[in-house]
Amino acid sequence: MKKDSTNLRVRLPALIFALEVLIVVLYAFFVTYDDHSNALLQNNMTNPKENAVYQDYPFFADIQVMIFIGFGCLLSFFRHYGFGGMVFNFLTATFSIQWAILVQGFFHFYYDGKIHLGVINLINAEFACAVVLISFGAVLGKTSPVQLLIMALLEVPIFGVAEWIVVMYLKINDAGGSILIHLFACYFGLGVTYMLYRPDLNNGHPKEITSYNSDMLSVLGTLFLWVFWPSFNCALTPSGDDQHRAILHTFIGLSASTLTAFALSAMLSKNGKYNMADVQNVTLAGGVTVGASVDMMISPVAAYVLGMLGGMACMLGYKYLSPFLARRLHVQDQCGIHNLHGLTGLISSLAAICAILLASEETYGPSLYQTFSFRAPIVGDPRLEELQKLIPGLEGGLGRTAQEQALYQVAALGSTIAIAIVGGVLTGFVLKLPYLASPNDVSCFDDEPYFNIPPDQTYIVENEKDISLQQIQQPAFS
């Protein structure tokens, strides 16, 4: 307990101030405004509706809600770790976004010696932040805030490298981020938690439990994520019919996984009652399973089937796969991110490969080469000139066939998982260093080492039968 107190009082402030100095220095030397936020390039004669903020800010606001409220509440399901789940999410997310603005800026928005900053940078940074928060779920309650910040400090650049390889070189279709966001975050988090394995936790922990209030707060987070997930899947999709399809497919997929979650939860329960963990997680599976193909002409029925498959895979993963991973492979996945993000991400990736192989001009018309821009003819090809007469402004692509594009999707899938696992294992090794000691086994899943908890908010006793009416009415979190 004394070590945890020292960790909070000395190491955490020192780390935060060091990171702030780093960010200030990098901002001072490298960050400036982009064309849509620079007063030198905007004036009273400029049509304000043409400014990118009108296109990008609504999605940014929606993703903000997902990051800070959705994820924050969702991670508060442990009875004694509500403050930690929400507040450490707040701390980690705030730093991750600032750090990602810089890291991604050097990869994608750097020219003329500067990173050019606009709302689109913030959206991309929040996707990188989502990667960190998903990985955080695998080590929830077992890591100190110092470790979480170090984890974010290392994960964002590793994700930046993976993103650069996949986007700039392999050039794949992954509008909803099922490969680059969900699969990377999942296997990075599993790599970290593998290195932070605690044998005693396999036998259960007295504080690794939920309560009525903590589950209610977690379901509230689920609802926020559920409602705003269409914005997450279509934020970086080209506006128009592609973005329209992304919204439709996401909603259909989420609806299918929700109904499937409730049906399977009652069916697989011994007493036919719903399991709150299923409601909190499995209902979101459809948003991931449609992600990689969300902007394609896969048909509404395919989106529904994908949502059902995602719900089934996620549910069975929680019931059977998670215990197996913990017992046999030493992978203790506290939030079950492998079920919600890993299994569903694999299904989504395979669905996208099938959709790419089946895509043709009979289904898409000339817009095939907008949805799959890398399949457009190369510059100088007479076919491109013919298409440009039908779609003015169509840019030349790489001339890939459907089979070639599908192979690049497979390459991206494999390379993303490989980079994530290696990066996660190396990060876990760093987090095991003595100076970054994690909470001891007794302090796991407990807010007490980190927060001042008033006496009248002392947590409820462990035995549910000993809870008095007054204690039931006392909120566990304020």
N, C-alpha and C positions, 0 to 999 in steps of 0.2 A: 504493500500500500504506500509506504514511504517513497519507494522508487517511482511509482506512478505520479505522486504529488510533485516530486522533483522534475519529472518529465514534463509536467504541465506548466510549472512555475518558471522553469529556466529554459529548457530546450525548445518548447513550442514558441514562446515569444521571440527567441533568438532566430529560429528558423523563419518565422513569418516576416520579421523585419529584414532578414537577409534576402528573402524572395522579393519583398517590396522594393528594396534597393536595386536588385537585378532588373525588375520590370521597369522601374523609373529610368534607369540608365539606357536600356534598350529602346524604350519609347522615345526618349530624348534624341537618340541618334538615328533611329530608323523608321519611325512611324509618322506619317502625314495623312492628309485627307485625300480621299479619292475624288474623281471628277464630279460626283453628285453631291458632295458635301463641302466642296472647296468654293469659297466666295469669289475667288478670282475667275472661276469658270461659270459662275451662276450670276444672274442679274434679274432685274425686274421684267425684262423682256423674255426670260426663260419661262416656258410653260411648266408650272410646278407639277402638273400631272405626269410629266415625263421623267420626273425624278424617281430614282430607283426605290426611294423610301416607301412610295405608295404601293409598290409591288411586294417589297420584302418585309416591311415592318409588321403587318398582320401575322405573318408566319413566325417572325421573331418573338412577338408577344405570346403567341400560343405555346411555342417551345419553351419560353421562360416559365410559363405555368407548369409545364410538364417537369422541367428540371428541378425547380425549387419547391413546388407544392406536391406534384405527383410523386416524384421519386422520394422526396423528403418524408411524406406521410407513409408511403409504401414501406419504407425501411424502418418504421417505428413499431413493428409488430411484436418485438420482444417486450415482455411486461416491464422489465427493469432497464430497458435500453431505448426508451422513447426519445429522451433528450439527445442521446448519442446518435441515434439514427437520423433524426431531423437536423440537428445542429452541425454534426460532422458532415452531413450531406451539403449543408449551406456553405460551410467553410471550404470543403473540397471543391465544390462546384464553382464558387467564386474565383478561387485561384486557377482552376483548370481552364476556365474561359479566358482569363487574362493571358495565361501562358500559351494557350492554343492560338490566340490572335497573333502572337509573335511567331510561334513555330510554323503554323500554316501560312502566315504572311510571307515568310522567307521561301516557302515552297511554291506558293501559288499567286501571291499578290505583290511580289517584289520586282520593281523595275525603276530605272533612273535612280538607283541607290536608296530607294525608300520602300517601305511597306505602305500601300495605299489603303486607307481604312474607310469602310462603309458598312452599312447594315448587313450586307451579304457576308462580310468577314465575321460578324457576330453570329450569324446563323451557322456558318461552318464551324466556328469555335464551339458553339453549343452542341453540335454533333460530336465533336471530340470530347466535350465534357460528358455527354451521355455515355460514351465508351468508358470513361473513368468510373462513373457512378454505377454502371452495370457490373464492372469488375469489383467495385467496392462491396457489392452484395455477397460475393463469395467469401469475404473475410470479415463480414459484419460482426462486431462485438469482440473480435479477437485482436484488433489492432488499435494502437494509440493514434491520436490526431497527428502526431509527428510522423508516424509511419504512413498515414494516409496522404499527407502532403508530399512526402518523398515518393510514394507510389505514383501520384499524379505527375510529379516532376519528371519521372522517368517514362511513364506510359505515354504521355502526350507526344514526345519526340519519336518514340518507337511507332506509335500509330501514324504519325506524320510521314515516316519513311514508308510504311505499308501503303498508306493512301497515295503517296507519290508514285510508287511502283505500279499500283493497280490502276490509278487514274491516268497517269502520264504515259505509261509504257504498255500496259496490257489493254487499257481502254475498254472497259467492260460496261455492261448495262446493269445498274444496281441502284435504281432511283430511291428506294426506301431504305437502303443501307443494310440489307439483311446479311450480306457478305462482309462488307467493310466495317460496319458498326457492330452488329449483333454477334457475328461469329468471332470477330477479333476480340471484342470485349469479353466474351464468354471464355475463350481459351486462354487469354491473357490472365483473367481472374483465376481460372483453374490452375494455371502454372504457379501463380503466387501462393494460392492456398495449399498447393501440394508442398511447397517449400516451408510453409508455416504449419505443417501438420502437428496436431496435438493428440497423442494417443488417448489421453484421458477423456477427450470429448466424444470418442466413439461409444463410450458407455453412457452417454447422456450427461447433462449438466443441470444442476438444480435451478439455474436461472435461465436456461434455454427454453422458456415457456412463454405463452402469451396470456393475455387477460381480455376480458370483455371490452374494456376501453381501448387497449392497444390494437385489438383487431378492428374495432370500429374506425380508428384513425387510419389504419392501413388500408381498409376498404375505401375510405375517402380518397386516399392517394390513387388507388386503382381507378376510381371513377374519373378523376382528373386526367389520368393518362388515357383512359378509354375515350373520353370526349374529344381530346385534342390530338389523338394519334393521327387522324387524317392530315393535319397540318404538318406533322413530323414526316410523313411519307411523301408529301407532295411539295415540300418547301423548295427543293432544288430541282424539281421536275420542270421542263419547259412549259411556260404558261400556254393555255389553250386546251385542246382536246386531251393531250397527255396528262395535264394536271387534273382535268375533269375526271378522267378515268381513274386516276390515283385516289381521288377522294371517294369515288363510288366503290372501288374494290376494297379499300381499307375499311369502310363502314360495313360492307357485306361480310368481309372476313372476320371482323371483330364480333359482329352479331352471331355468326355461325359458331365461333369458338366459345362465346358466352353460353349459348344454349347447350352446346356439347358439354361444357364444364359442369353445368348444373345437373344434366342428366347423368353423367358419369360419376359425379361426386356422390349423388344419392345411391347409385347402383353399386359402387365399390365400397360404400360404407357398411360396416357390420350391422348398424341399426337403421339404415336407410335415411340418415340425416346428412345435411350438407356439411362439408368441411370448409372452414373459413380460409385455409391456405389455398384451396382450389379456387375460391371466389376471388381471392386477392391476386392470383397469378395466372391461372389457366385461362381466365376470361380474356386476357390480353394476347394470347398466343396468335390469334388470327391476324393481328397487326404486323407481326413479324413474318408469318408464312406467305403473305402476299407481297412483301416488301420488294424483293428482287425483280418481280414481274409486274409491279403495281401500275406502271404506265403503259403496259402492253395491251393488245387486243386479246386478252385471254378468255373473255366472256364472263358475265356475272356468275354463271353457274360454277365455273372453275374457281372463281374467287371464294364462293361459298364452300366448295369442297376443300379448298386449301385451308380455310378457317376451321372446318371440322377436323381435318387431319392434324392441324397444329394443336387443337385442343386435345385430341386423343394422345398424341405423342407427348405433350406436356404433362398430361395427367398420369400416364403410365410411367413417365420418367420420374415424377415425384414419388410414386408408390413403389417402384421396383429398382430403377436405375440409381437414384441418389444413394440409397442405403448400400448398394453394391459398390459404388465408387468410394464411399467412405470406408467400408470394411476392407475391401480387397486392394484398392489402388491408392489409399491414403489421400483421397481428394475430398475434403470436407467442405461442401458447398452450402453455406448457411442459408442463402436465399433461393437455392435451386436455379441458379442462372443457366446451368447447362440444359435444363428442361425448357425454360421460357425463351432463351435466346440461342442456345446451341442446337438442340434438336430441330426446333422450328426454323432456324437459319439454314440448316442443311436441306430441309424440305423445300424452303423457298428457293434455294440455289438450284436444286434439281428442277423445280418447276420452271424457273427462268430459262434454263438450258433447253427444256422441251419447247417452251414458247418461242425461243429464238429459232430453233430448228424448223418450226412450223410456220414462222412468219413469212408472208409472201405478199406480192403486190395485189393479188386477188382479195386479200383481206384488208390491207392497209391503203392500197392505192399508192400514188407517188409519195405520200407522207411516210411510207416505210423507211425512207432514207433520212427522215427527220427523227423518228423514234429510235431508229438504229443508225445513228449518224456515221458510224464507222463502216457501214456497209455501202455508203454512197460511193459512186464512181470517183476515181481520183481526178484531180485537175488535169484538163487536157483530153479527157475521154469524151468522145462525141455524145455518149449516153448522158453525161452530166449536163451538157448543153441542152439536150432535149428536156431533161427534168427541170432545168432552171426556167424553161419557158412555161412549165406548168406551175412551178413553185419559185417565184422570183426570190432571189436571195439565198437559195439553197447552196450550202457550202460543199466543197469537195470533201470526200472522205478517204478511206483507205482501200476501198474496193474489196472488202472482205466478203466471202460467201457466208451463208448461214452456218455451215459446218465449221468454218474457221473461227467465226465469232463464238460459237459454242465451246470450241477448244480453249479459247482465251478465257472464257468464263471458268472452265475447269482449272486452268492454270492459276487464275486469281483466287479460286477457292482454296487450292492447296497451299499457295504461297502465303495467303493471309493467315491460315491456321498455323502454319509452320513458324512464321514470324511472331505470331501472338504467343505461342507456347514457349519458344525460346526466350522472348522478351519477358514473359511472365516468370519463368524460372529464374532468370538473372535478377529480376526485380525482387523476387522473393528471397533470393540469396542476400541481397543488400539489406532488406528489411530484417533479416535475422542477425545482423551485426549487433554486438552487445550494446553499443551506444544507443541503438534504436530499439531497445528491448520492448517487446509487446507486453500487455497486461498479463499477470500471472493467471494460472488456471482459475483461482478463486475469484479474480476480478473480471473474468470474461462475462460479457452480456450484462454489465452493470454500469450504471451512470455514476455511481457514488464516487469513484476516484477522480472524476472530472468536473462534477457540478456540485454547487451548493444547493442541497435539497432541504427546504424548510421542514421542521419537525412535523407539521400538520399534513405534509405530503409524503410521509414515509410510505414506502411501498407496501402493498398488501402482503400478509403472511403467505407462506408457500402453500399451505393446505387449504384448498378451496372450502372444505367443510367448516373451517374455523373463522371464516369471514363473517363479520357482523353486518347488520343492515347499515349501520353508519359507515363502515368501511366500503361497502358496495356503492353507496351514494357519493363517496369522496372520489373525485376524478384523479386518475393516476397521473395525468399530465395537465399542465396549465399553459 
